[in-house]
Amino acid sequence: MNPYAKLTFLMSLMLGTTITASSNHWVSAWAGLEINTLAIIPLISKSHHPRAIEAAIKYFLVQAAASTLLLFSSMINAWHTGQWDITQLNHPTSSLLLTTAIAMKLGLVPFHFWFP
């Protein structure tokens, strides 16, 4: 892999993490998580081995499902509270969906079998 491309992907990982950690709005938190997802996929599949490609596809599919759950959780919360702020997570269904989405994104038990 080109060193400039690798540097770009690593800088994108740091940028996505910073955006996610410093966000106060659900959409900016989601955008930071998606930047991380799109930056790590080429780093996973850089060896062009069939297992690396399979791991990258599994990673992408699970991360896409978790992102969908995260956006659905924020939409339910905004529907019930009228606010898109992260600190106003009061509805129990949205809390459960958000916890599930974050567990999927982190690869926590019982969502750890897909983790590459």
Secondary structure, 3 states (H helix, E strand, C coil): CCHHHHHHHHHHHHHHHHHHHCCCEHHHHHHHHHHHHHHHHHHHCCCCCHHHHHHHHHHHHHHHHHHHHHHHHHHHHHHHHCCCECCCCCCHHHHHHHHHHHHHHHCCCCCCCCCC
